[in-house]
Amino acid sequence: MTRIVAKGTALCVLLVIPALSAVLAAPQAAKGNLESLLKTIEDRYNRSQSLKLNFSETYAGSGRPAQTESGVLYMRKPGRMRWEYNSPAGKVFLSDGKDVFQYLPEDHQATRSKLKQSDDMRAPLAFLLGKLDFRKEFKSFETSGDPVGTWIIAAPKSDSLIYNKVEFLAGADGEIHRLRVTGQEGEKLSFEFSNEQVNAPVSPAMFTFQPPAGVRIVEEDQ
């Protein structure tokens, strides 16, 4: 009986050790996969000088019904982006790298604010337009699976920003397909991207705001 027990114990040990090793190795493998994906994303966007893509944007605020808008997004380094909306038609959100301009035709005026001081939750996308370094921008990361790729949930290092969480869905090639930004008050801004064109022919002139005739520019802090 003792011999049988000893053999059984030895067999259990032989079975448990590989399983335990796999469990211990899993976090390291996951960490390695995350670091590899982050580098792939960084390489993709750091090598690009411009981007053009279609977007669908949904905003859900506290106690407010969700609102969805769509259009075309143009980006050009350093730090310039132009959101041209098809729905609602004529709406423009533009950053020249220093200032942010927002224009709605029905308002008959445009607002201007400093990019660093903007409380618009589209502003976080500017991190794609500089020297992308996730470890510099964010303090922690989590991941979850998705049929399209991997969700990366990132917490920004600064507590003074208007958002406290950024989630992005990236494919194995580093392309970002979806983005979710959570504000400090729980509001959420979600994006779906498609038809991404890396190094698209985007003119620098697109990022200079030219107000339509009769439209004045108002400083947002006034």
C-alpha atoms as an extended CHARMM CRD file, in Angstrom:
* protein
*
       222  EXT
         1         1  MET       CA              0.0000000000        0.0000000000        0.0000000000  PROA      1               0.0000000000
         2         2  THR       CA              2.8220000000        2.3960000000        0.9000000000  PROA      2               0.0000000000
         3         3  ARG       CA              4.4510000000        1.7270000000       -2.4840000000  PROA      3               0.0000000000
         4         4  ILE       CA              1.1630000000        2.4410000000       -4.2830000000  PROA      4               0.0000000000
         5         5  VAL       CA              0.6570000000        5.6790000000       -2.3270000000  PROA      5               0.0000000000
         6         6  ALA       CA              4.2260000000        6.7170000000       -3.0820000000  PROA      6               0.0000000000
         7         7  LYS       CA              3.7300000000        6.0620000000       -6.7740000000  PROA      7               0.0000000000
         8         8  GLY       CA              0.4300000000        7.9810000000       -6.6810000000  PROA      8               0.0000000000
         9         9  THR       CA              2.0830000000       10.8830000000       -4.9220000000  PROA      9               0.0000000000
        10        10  ALA       CA              4.9270000000       10.9380000000       -7.4320000000  PROA      10              0.0000000000
        11        11  LEU       CA              2.4600000000       10.8780000000      -10.3040000000  PROA      11              0.0000000000
        12        12  CYS       CA              0.4970000000       13.7770000000       -8.7960000000  PROA      12              0.0000000000
        13        13  VAL       CA              3.7050000000       15.7670000000       -8.4440000000  PROA      13              0.0000000000
        14        14  LEU       CA              4.6260000000       15.0500000000      -12.0610000000  PROA      14              0.0000000000
        15        15  LEU       CA              1.1730000000       16.2360000000      -13.1600000000  PROA      15              0.0000000000
        16        16  VAL       CA              0.9860000000       19.2820000000      -10.9010000000  PROA      16              0.0000000000
        17        17  ILE       CA              4.4410000000       20.7290000000      -11.6170000000  PROA      17              0.0000000000
        18        18  PRO       CA              3.8050000000       21.3880000000      -15.3380000000  PROA      18              0.0000000000
        19        19  ALA       CA              0.3460000000       22.7930000000      -14.5800000000  PROA      19              0.0000000000
        20        20  LEU       CA              1.7460000000       25.0300000000      -11.8450000000  PROA      20              0.0000000000
        21        21  SER       CA              4.5320000000       26.1600000000      -14.1320000000  PROA      21              0.0000000000
        22        22  ALA       CA              1.9580000000       27.0870000000      -16.7780000000  PROA      22              0.0000000000
        23        23  VAL       CA             -0.0460000000       29.0960000000      -14.2320000000  PROA      23              0.0000000000
        24        24  LEU       CA              3.0410000000       30.9600000000      -13.0630000000  PROA      24              0.0000000000
        25        25  ALA       CA              4.1780000000       31.5930000000      -16.6270000000  PROA      25              0.0000000000
        26        26  ALA       CA              0.7680000000       32.9170000000      -17.7880000000  PROA      26              0.0000000000
        27        27  PRO       CA              1.1090000000       36.4250000000      -16.2770000000  PROA      27              0.0000000000
        28        28  GLN       CA              4.5800000000       36.7720000000      -17.7860000000  PROA      28              0.0000000000
        29        29  ALA       CA              3.3040000000       35.6490000000      -21.1760000000  PROA      29              0.0000000000
        30        30  ALA       CA              0.3660000000       38.0710000000      -20.9650000000  PROA      30              0.0000000000
        31        31  LYS       CA              2.7250000000       40.8790000000      -19.9940000000  PROA      31              0.0000000000
        32        32  GLY       CA              4.9700000000       40.0260000000      -22.9020000000  PROA      32              0.0000000000
        33        33  ASN       CA              2.0120000000       39.9920000000      -25.2970000000  PROA      33              0.0000000000
        34        34  LEU       CA              0.8520000000       43.3870000000      -24.0120000000  PROA      34              0.0000000000
        35        35  GLU       CA              4.2990000000       44.9380000000      -24.3870000000  PROA      35              0.0000000000
        36        36  SER       CA              4.5940000000       43.5010000000      -27.8930000000  PROA      36              0.0000000000
        37        37  LEU       CA              1.2040000000       44.9190000000      -28.9210000000  PROA      37              0.0000000000
        38        38  LEU       CA              1.9240000000       48.3360000000      -27.4140000000  PROA      38              0.0000000000
        39        39  LYS       CA              5.1830000000       48.4820000000      -29.3640000000  PROA      39              0.0000000000
        40        40  THR       CA              3.3910000000       47.4440000000      -32.5640000000  PROA      40              0.0000000000
        41        41  ILE       CA              0.8620000000       50.2790000000      -32.0920000000  PROA      41              0.0000000000
        42        42  GLU       CA              3.6310000000       52.7650000000      -31.3020000000  PROA      42              0.0000000000
        43        43  ASP       CA              5.6130000000       51.7370000000      -34.3770000000  PROA      43              0.0000000000
        44        44  ARG       CA              2.5410000000       52.0120000000      -36.6270000000  PROA      44              0.0000000000
        45        45  TYR       CA              1.6130000000       55.5400000000      -35.5940000000  PROA      45              0.0000000000
        46        46  ASN       CA              5.0880000000       56.9100000000      -34.8960000000  PROA      46              0.0000000000
        47        47  ARG       CA              6.1140000000       56.0660000000      -38.4550000000  PROA      47              0.0000000000
        48        48  SER       CA              3.0870000000       57.7920000000      -39.9510000000  PROA      48              0.0000000000
        49        49  GLN       CA              3.0740000000       61.5080000000      -40.7070000000  PROA      49              0.0000000000
        50        50  SER       CA             -0.6350000000       61.7370000000      -41.4940000000  PROA      50              0.0000000000
        51        51  LEU       CA             -3.8610000000       59.7670000000      -41.1870000000  PROA      51              0.0000000000
        52        52  LYS       CA             -7.2900000000       59.8160000000      -42.7740000000  PROA      52              0.0000000000
        53        53  LEU       CA            -10.1590000000       57.6560000000      -41.5460000000  PROA      53              0.0000000000
        54        54  ASN       CA            -13.9150000000       57.4930000000      -41.1470000000  PROA      54              0.0000000000
        55        55  PHE       CA            -15.3830000000       57.7430000000      -37.6760000000  PROA      55              0.0000000000
        56        56  SER       CA            -18.6250000000       57.2130000000      -35.8160000000  PROA      56              0.0000000000
        57        57  GLU       CA            -18.7980000000       58.9780000000      -32.4560000000  PROA      57              0.0000000000
        58        58  THR       CA            -21.2430000000       58.3260000000      -29.6260000000  PROA      58              0.0000000000
        59        59  TYR       CA            -21.4910000000       60.4940000000      -26.5260000000  PROA      59              0.0000000000
        60        60  ALA       CA            -23.3650000000       59.4090000000      -23.4110000000  PROA      60              0.0000000000
        61        61  GLY       CA            -23.4840000000       61.8510000000      -20.5100000000  PROA      61              0.0000000000
        62        62  SER       CA            -25.0070000000       61.5410000000      -17.0800000000  PROA      62              0.0000000000
        63        63  GLY       CA            -28.7910000000       61.6320000000      -17.4110000000  PROA      63              0.0000000000
        64        64  ARG       CA            -28.6300000000       62.3660000000      -21.1340000000  PROA      64              0.0000000000
        65        65  PRO       CA            -29.6030000000       60.1270000000      -24.0530000000  PROA      65              0.0000000000
        66        66  ALA       CA            -26.7650000000       58.8290000000      -26.2110000000  PROA      66              0.0000000000
        67        67  GLN       CA            -26.0030000000       60.9560000000      -29.2570000000  PROA      67              0.0000000000
        68        68  THR       CA            -24.2250000000       59.5800000000      -32.3410000000  PROA      68              0.0000000000
        69        69  GLU       CA            -22.4230000000       61.6280000000      -34.9910000000  PROA      69              0.0000000000
        70        70  SER       CA            -20.1200000000       60.6780000000      -37.8560000000  PROA      70              0.0000000000
        71        71  GLY       CA            -17.7090000000       62.0090000000      -40.4320000000  PROA      71              0.0000000000
        72        72  VAL       CA            -14.0870000000       61.9840000000      -41.5720000000  PROA      72              0.0000000000
        73        73  LEU       CA            -11.0360000000       62.5400000000      -39.3720000000  PROA      73              0.0000000000
        74        74  TYR       CA             -7.7800000000       63.9550000000      -40.7270000000  PROA      74              0.0000000000
        75        75  MET       CA             -4.5700000000       63.9850000000      -38.6910000000  PROA      75              0.0000000000
        76        76  ARG       CA             -1.1550000000       65.3940000000      -39.4360000000  PROA      76              0.0000000000
        77        77  LYS       CA              1.9190000000       65.6750000000      -37.2440000000  PROA      77              0.0000000000
        78        78  PRO       CA              2.7250000000       67.5200000000      -35.1320000000  PROA      78              0.0000000000
        79        79  GLY       CA             -0.5070000000       67.5650000000      -33.1420000000  PROA      79              0.0000000000
        80        80  ARG       CA             -2.9910000000       68.6150000000      -35.8190000000  PROA      80              0.0000000000
        81        81  MET       CA             -6.3990000000       67.0880000000      -36.3810000000  PROA      81              0.0000000000
        82        82  ARG       CA             -9.5970000000       67.9980000000      -38.2000000000  PROA      82              0.0000000000
        83        83  TRP       CA            -12.9520000000       66.3350000000      -37.5760000000  PROA      83              0.0000000000
        84        84  GLU       CA            -15.3170000000       67.0230000000      -40.4750000000  PROA      84              0.0000000000
        85        85  TYR       CA            -18.8510000000       65.8920000000      -39.6740000000  PROA      85              0.0000000000
        86        86  ASN       CA            -21.3290000000       64.5720000000      -42.1860000000  PROA      86              0.0000000000
        87        87  SER       CA            -23.8850000000       64.2000000000      -39.4040000000  PROA      87              0.0000000000
        88        88  PRO       CA            -24.5250000000       66.8910000000      -38.3150000000  PROA      88              0.0000000000
        89        89  ALA       CA            -23.5220000000       68.4560000000      -41.6300000000  PROA      89              0.0000000000
        90        90  GLY       CA            -21.0520000000       71.3150000000      -41.4170000000  PROA      90              0.0000000000
        91        91  LYS       CA            -19.8320000000       70.6890000000      -37.8830000000  PROA      91              0.0000000000
        92        92  VAL       CA            -16.0460000000       71.0430000000      -37.4890000000  PROA      92              0.0000000000
        93        93  PHE       CA            -13.6830000000       70.3110000000      -34.6120000000  PROA      93              0.0000000000
        94        94  LEU       CA            -10.1430000000       71.4040000000      -35.4480000000  PROA      94              0.0000000000
        95        95  SER       CA             -6.8130000000       71.5410000000      -33.6400000000  PROA      95              0.0000000000
        96        96  ASP       CA             -3.7820000000       73.2600000000      -35.1380000000  PROA      96              0.0000000000
        97        97  GLY       CA             -1.5460000000       71.8050000000      -32.4400000000  PROA      97              0.0000000000
        98        98  LYS       CA             -1.9670000000       74.7870000000      -30.1100000000  PROA      98              0.0000000000
        99        99  ASP       CA             -5.5820000000       75.9250000000      -30.2750000000  PROA      99              0.0000000000
       100       100  VAL       CA             -8.8720000000       74.0550000000      -30.6110000000  PROA      100             0.0000000000
       101       101  PHE       CA            -11.7130000000       75.4140000000      -32.7420000000  PROA      101             0.0000000000
       102       102  GLN       CA            -15.2950000000       74.1620000000      -32.6180000000  PROA      102             0.0000000000
       103       103  TYR       CA            -17.9240000000       75.2320000000      -35.1110000000  PROA      103             0.0000000000
       104       104  LEU       CA            -21.6080000000       74.4400000000      -35.5690000000  PROA      104             0.0000000000
       105       105  PRO       CA            -23.3740000000       76.2170000000      -38.4450000000  PROA      105             0.0000000000
       106       106  GLU       CA            -26.5100000000       76.8910000000      -36.3670000000  PROA      106             0.0000000000
       107       107  ASP       CA            -24.4600000000       78.7300000000      -33.7230000000  PROA      107             0.0000000000
       108       108  HSD       CA            -23.2180000000       81.3220000000      -36.2460000000  PROA      108             0.0000000000
       109       109  GLN       CA            -19.9720000000       81.4850000000      -34.2790000000  PROA      109             0.0000000000
       110       110  ALA       CA            -16.9040000000       79.3660000000      -33.5360000000  PROA      110             0.0000000000
       111       111  THR       CA            -15.2100000000       78.8950000000      -30.1700000000  PROA      111             0.0000000000
       112       112  ARG       CA            -11.4750000000       78.7890000000      -29.5950000000  PROA      112             0.0000000000
       113       113  SER       CA             -9.5610000000       77.4050000000      -26.6160000000  PROA      113             0.0000000000
       114       114  LYS       CA             -6.0640000000       76.1800000000      -25.8670000000  PROA      114             0.0000000000
       115       115  LEU       CA             -5.5300000000       72.4950000000      -26.6680000000  PROA      115             0.0000000000
       116       116  LYS       CA             -3.9590000000       71.8380000000      -23.2710000000  PROA      116             0.0000000000
       117       117  GLN       CA             -6.8860000000       73.5060000000      -21.5250000000  PROA      117             0.0000000000
       118       118  SER       CA             -9.6410000000       72.0280000000      -23.6600000000  PROA      118             0.0000000000
       119       119  ASP       CA            -12.3610000000       70.1340000000      -21.8120000000  PROA      119             0.0000000000
       120       120  ASP       CA            -13.3790000000       68.3410000000      -24.9980000000  PROA      120             0.0000000000
       121       121  MET       CA            -12.9320000000       64.5790000000      -24.7770000000  PROA      121             0.0000000000
       122       122  ARG       CA            -11.6860000000       64.3750000000      -28.3610000000  PROA      122             0.0000000000
       123       123  ALA       CA             -8.4880000000       66.0700000000      -27.1910000000  PROA      123             0.0000000000
       124       124  PRO       CA             -6.9390000000       62.8210000000      -25.8420000000  PROA      124             0.0000000000
       125       125  LEU       CA             -6.5140000000       61.6200000000      -29.4270000000  PROA      125             0.0000000000
       126       126  ALA       CA             -3.7330000000       64.1690000000      -29.7440000000  PROA      126             0.0000000000
       127       127  PHE       CA             -1.4640000000       61.6090000000      -28.0390000000  PROA      127             0.0000000000
       128       128  LEU       CA             -1.4790000000       59.7070000000      -31.3580000000  PROA      128             0.0000000000
       129       129  LEU       CA              0.0050000000       62.7240000000      -33.0900000000  PROA      129             0.0000000000
       130       130  GLY       CA              3.1890000000       63.1740000000      -31.1380000000  PROA      130             0.0000000000
       131       131  LYS       CA              5.9070000000       60.7170000000      -30.2130000000  PROA      131             0.0000000000
       132       132  LEU       CA              3.6120000000       57.9360000000      -29.0610000000  PROA      132             0.0000000000
       133       133  ASP       CA              4.9050000000       56.4300000000      -25.8020000000  PROA      133             0.0000000000
       134       134  PHE       CA              2.2530000000       54.5500000000      -23.8250000000  PROA      134             0.0000000000
       135       135  ARG       CA              4.3990000000       54.1820000000      -20.7160000000  PROA      135             0.0000000000
       136       136  LYS       CA              4.8820000000       57.9440000000      -20.6300000000  PROA      136             0.0000000000
       137       137  GLU       CA              1.1730000000       58.7420000000      -21.0090000000  PROA      137             0.0000000000
       138       138  PHE       CA             -0.3900000000       55.9670000000      -18.8960000000  PROA      138             0.0000000000
       139       139  LYS       CA              0.3810000000       54.4350000000      -15.5080000000  PROA      139             0.0000000000
       140       140  SER       CA             -1.3450000000       51.0610000000      -15.8220000000  PROA      140             0.0000000000
       141       141  PHE       CA             -2.8240000000       48.7050000000      -18.3990000000  PROA      141             0.0000000000
       142       142  GLU       CA             -5.3160000000       45.8480000000      -18.4980000000  PROA      142             0.0000000000
       143       143  THR       CA             -6.3360000000       43.7160000000      -21.4720000000  PROA      143             0.0000000000
       144       144  SER       CA             -9.3550000000       41.7320000000      -22.6130000000  PROA      144             0.0000000000
       145       145  GLY       CA            -10.0340000000       39.6940000000      -25.7250000000  PROA      145             0.0000000000
       146       146  ASP       CA            -12.2310000000       40.5930000000      -28.6860000000  PROA      146             0.0000000000
       147       147  PRO       CA            -12.8560000000       38.9270000000      -32.0770000000  PROA      147             0.0000000000
       148       148  VAL       CA            -11.2710000000       41.9230000000      -33.8020000000  PROA      148             0.0000000000
       149       149  GLY       CA             -8.1710000000       42.0630000000      -31.6160000000  PROA      149             0.0000000000
       150       150  THR       CA             -7.3160000000       43.0980000000      -28.0580000000  PROA      150             0.0000000000
       151       151  TRP       CA             -8.8980000000       45.6940000000      -25.8120000000  PROA      151             0.0000000000
       152       152  ILE       CA             -6.3120000000       47.6960000000      -23.8830000000  PROA      152             0.0000000000
       153       153  ILE       CA             -7.6590000000       49.5770000000      -20.8580000000  PROA      153             0.0000000000
       154       154  ALA       CA             -5.2890000000       52.3470000000      -19.8020000000  PROA      154             0.0000000000
       155       155  ALA       CA             -5.2950000000       54.7140000000      -16.8270000000  PROA      155             0.0000000000
       156       156  PRO       CA             -3.5770000000       58.0980000000      -17.4160000000  PROA      156             0.0000000000
       157       157  LYS       CA             -0.7420000000       59.1520000000      -15.1410000000  PROA      157             0.0000000000
       158       158  SER       CA             -2.2000000000       62.5850000000      -14.4350000000  PROA      158             0.0000000000
       159       159  ASP       CA             -5.2570000000       62.9550000000      -12.2020000000  PROA      159             0.0000000000
       160       160  SER       CA             -5.8850000000       66.4910000000      -13.4550000000  PROA      160             0.0000000000
       161       161  LEU       CA             -7.1310000000       65.4450000000      -16.8980000000  PROA      161             0.0000000000
       162       162  ILE       CA            -10.8060000000       65.5410000000      -17.8710000000  PROA      162             0.0000000000
       163       163  TYR       CA            -10.7650000000       61.7660000000      -18.3880000000  PROA      163             0.0000000000
       164       164  ASN       CA             -9.6990000000       58.9010000000      -16.1320000000  PROA      164             0.0000000000
       165       165  LYS       CA             -9.7220000000       55.9490000000      -18.5030000000  PROA      165             0.0000000000
       166       166  VAL       CA             -8.9400000000       55.2990000000      -22.1550000000  PROA      166             0.0000000000
       167       167  GLU       CA             -9.8050000000       51.9770000000      -23.7980000000  PROA      167             0.0000000000
       168       168  PHE       CA             -8.7610000000       51.0780000000      -27.3010000000  PROA      168             0.0000000000
       169       169  LEU       CA             -9.3020000000       48.0270000000      -29.4570000000  PROA      169             0.0000000000
       170       170  ALA       CA             -6.2570000000       47.2240000000      -31.5660000000  PROA      170             0.0000000000
       171       171  GLY       CA             -5.6450000000       44.5650000000      -34.1840000000  PROA      171             0.0000000000
       172       172  ALA       CA             -2.5080000000       42.4580000000      -34.3800000000  PROA      172             0.0000000000
       173       173  ASP       CA             -1.0870000000       44.9460000000      -36.9040000000  PROA      173             0.0000000000
       174       174  GLY       CA             -1.4700000000       47.8110000000      -34.4110000000  PROA      174             0.0000000000
       175       175  GLU       CA             -4.4200000000       49.5060000000      -36.0970000000  PROA      175             0.0000000000
       176       176  ILE       CA             -6.8330000000       51.0590000000      -33.5940000000  PROA      176             0.0000000000
       177       177  HSD       CA            -10.4210000000       50.1400000000      -34.5140000000  PROA      177             0.0000000000
       178       178  ARG       CA            -12.3300000000       51.4890000000      -31.5460000000  PROA      178             0.0000000000
       179       179  LEU       CA            -11.6820000000       53.9560000000      -28.7460000000  PROA      179             0.0000000000
       180       180  ARG       CA            -13.5850000000       54.7080000000      -25.5460000000  PROA      180             0.0000000000
       181       181  VAL       CA            -12.8470000000       57.6650000000      -23.2780000000  PROA      181             0.0000000000
       182       182  THR       CA            -14.3790000000       57.8820000000      -19.7930000000  PROA      182             0.0000000000
       183       183  GLY       CA            -14.6280000000       61.3010000000      -18.1700000000  PROA      183             0.0000000000
       184       184  GLN       CA            -14.1820000000       62.1830000000      -14.5180000000  PROA      184             0.0000000000
       185       185  GLU       CA            -17.9750000000       62.4450000000      -14.0830000000  PROA      185             0.0000000000
       186       186  GLY       CA            -18.6560000000       59.0870000000      -15.7310000000  PROA      186             0.0000000000
       187       187  GLU       CA            -19.5260000000       60.4530000000      -19.1650000000  PROA      187             0.0000000000
       188       188  LYS       CA            -18.3780000000       58.3070000000      -22.0890000000  PROA      188             0.0000000000
       189       189  LEU       CA            -17.2510000000       59.1470000000      -25.5980000000  PROA      189             0.0000000000
       190       190  SER       CA            -16.9060000000       56.1720000000      -27.9440000000  PROA      190             0.0000000000
       191       191  PHE       CA            -15.4480000000       56.0250000000      -31.4340000000  PROA      191             0.0000000000
       192       192  GLU       CA            -15.4810000000       53.4450000000      -34.1790000000  PROA      192             0.0000000000
       193       193  PHE       CA            -12.8690000000       53.9100000000      -36.9030000000  PROA      193             0.0000000000
       194       194  SER       CA            -12.7590000000       52.4750000000      -40.4110000000  PROA      194             0.0000000000
       195       195  ASN       CA            -10.9660000000       52.9020000000      -43.7460000000  PROA      195             0.0000000000
       196       196  GLU       CA             -7.7630000000       54.0870000000      -42.0910000000  PROA      196             0.0000000000
       197       197  GLN       CA             -5.2260000000       55.4930000000      -44.5660000000  PROA      197             0.0000000000
       198       198  VAL       CA             -1.7060000000       55.8710000000      -43.1790000000  PROA      198             0.0000000000
       199       199  ASN       CA              0.3430000000       58.7250000000      -44.6850000000  PROA      199             0.0000000000
       200       200  ALA       CA             -2.6670000000       59.9520000000      -46.6310000000  PROA      200             0.0000000000
       201       201  PRO       CA             -2.1460000000       63.1520000000      -48.6820000000  PROA      201             0.0000000000
       202       202  VAL       CA             -3.4020000000       65.6500000000      -46.0850000000  PROA      202             0.0000000000
       203       203  SER       CA             -2.6110000000       69.3100000000      -46.7350000000  PROA      203             0.0000000000
       204       204  PRO       CA             -1.3340000000       71.4490000000      -43.8210000000  PROA      204             0.0000000000
       205       205  ALA       CA             -3.8500000000       74.1000000000      -44.9010000000  PROA      205             0.0000000000
       206       206  MET       CA             -6.6700000000       71.8680000000      -43.6690000000  PROA      206             0.0000000000
       207       207  PHE       CA             -5.6600000000       72.6240000000      -40.0870000000  PROA      207             0.0000000000
       208       208  THR       CA             -6.0230000000       76.3930000000      -40.3330000000  PROA      208             0.0000000000
       209       209  PHE       CA             -9.5300000000       77.3750000000      -39.3190000000  PROA      209             0.0000000000
       210       210  GLN       CA            -11.1890000000       79.6750000000      -41.8190000000  PROA      210             0.0000000000
       211       211  PRO       CA            -14.5150000000       80.8840000000      -40.4260000000  PROA      211             0.0000000000
       212       212  PRO       CA            -17.3340000000       81.2100000000      -42.9640000000  PROA      212             0.0000000000
       213       213  ALA       CA            -18.4620000000       84.7000000000      -43.8550000000  PROA      213             0.0000000000
       214       214  GLY       CA            -20.2540000000       86.3680000000      -40.9630000000  PROA      214             0.0000000000
       215       215  VAL       CA            -19.0080000000       83.8540000000      -38.3860000000  PROA      215             0.0000000000
       216       216  ARG       CA            -17.0390000000       85.2890000000      -35.4860000000  PROA      216             0.0000000000
       217       217  ILE       CA            -14.5640000000       83.4830000000      -33.2260000000  PROA      217             0.0000000000
       218       218  VAL       CA            -15.2540000000       83.5910000000      -29.5040000000  PROA      218             0.0000000000
       219       219  GLU       CA            -12.7340000000       82.7050000000      -26.8220000000  PROA      219             0.0000000000
       220       220  GLU       CA            -14.2230000000       79.7820000000      -24.8660000000  PROA      220             0.0000000000
       221       221  ASP       CA            -13.1420000000       81.1230000000      -21.4620000000  PROA      221             0.0000000000
       222       222  GLN       CA            -14.9840000000       84.4150000000      -21.9770000000  PROA      222             0.0000000000
